[in-house]
């Protein structure tokens, strides 16, 4: 009875801890920024594990990895699952990695029990999900799904001027497959919640019905470098003052759309960044999110108005570039229902919820029926070395994935 199948939680945990040692940070987290040597080492370890299970491994032009287990019906499209291995510079041990290794554990459990599925199964590892090195985030799954053109993605550069194409070449991650050259019957992405809801409500599992939309902006303010001691306060063109007022305005903008809106200034570049020179040029990034596209439109309009008004007030020039736009996503009800049924079959307390963070599933939902599984993380904390999750909760999420995949692949 496949309803009684359960994964090996201890084996899943060991693999997560083994992967965490690659790029391990002093604070107990992991640093495997996309397409670095650490990322390459993590990819290589995963491929060794996949080869040990006899999976067929291929890579596409964006470095996405696909590990396939055949089904009894070779004409069917694969039921897919997975996530990403790249991390933030001060990342945790579970973000993305859990989804990849839970998928691997599902395949190994089925192999251990000699259970065959009608449809093939495919473990997907998407490149550059975090966007920490190459913006926008979720870039490689976006190319797979047709959200971005390949040439655009390959031309993205990091802070050192290295293109994504060059980075792929440097670590040998570039594959030969055409991005998006095969269809997926369904895609399920397991992930830590990166928020506090499940932990607060004492639940093991979240069935994710959609993802709020997000927009990223790069906003610049340009004034005039000048001597800090010899330049009177009246008449200064201090770019950092304009940027500081803009930062406060973004907080007020999000609070005005409570409780769902968020807006964050994540990066500030202050030039010339000298102790005794008035800043002449400042660039900030803005990450704003909301589940409703119309509200996002209104927030963007307010952002543009605030930048213009504040720049004029400080006698500054300004510029605004929208560098990413991920619309709100509503996942496929058949996949959501499969996760409901799987959680019920496993006997776990769960709830449906919306994801506050963006994920590769947002893009894949354009080309395949898609849903996500969430498990709690301590304090809802993520993108932090202190990110933490319990083995019991990770096991529960992987068990729900196992049962959902069996249902989807045999339906």
Secondary structure, DSSP 8 states (H G I E B T S, - for coil): -GGG----HHHHHHHHHHHHTTTB-TTS-B---TTSHHHHHHHHHHHHHHHHTT-EEEEBTT--EEEEE--S-TTS-EEEEEE-----TTB-SSTTHHHHHHHHHHHHHHHHTT---SS-EEEEE-SS-S-SSSSSSSHHHHHHHTSS-HHHHHT-B-TTS-BHHHHHHHHT---SB-TT-S-EEEEEEEEE-SSSHHHHHT-SEEEEEEE-EEEEEEEEEE---EETTTS-STT---HHHHHHHHHHHHHHHHHTTTTT-EEEEEEEEEES--TTEE--EEEEEEEEEES-HHHHHHHHHHHHHHHHHHHHHTT-EEEEEEEEEE--EE--HHHHHHHHHHHHHHT--EEEEEESS--HHHHHTTTS-EEEEEE--GGG--SSTT----HHHHHHHHHHHHHHHHHHHH-
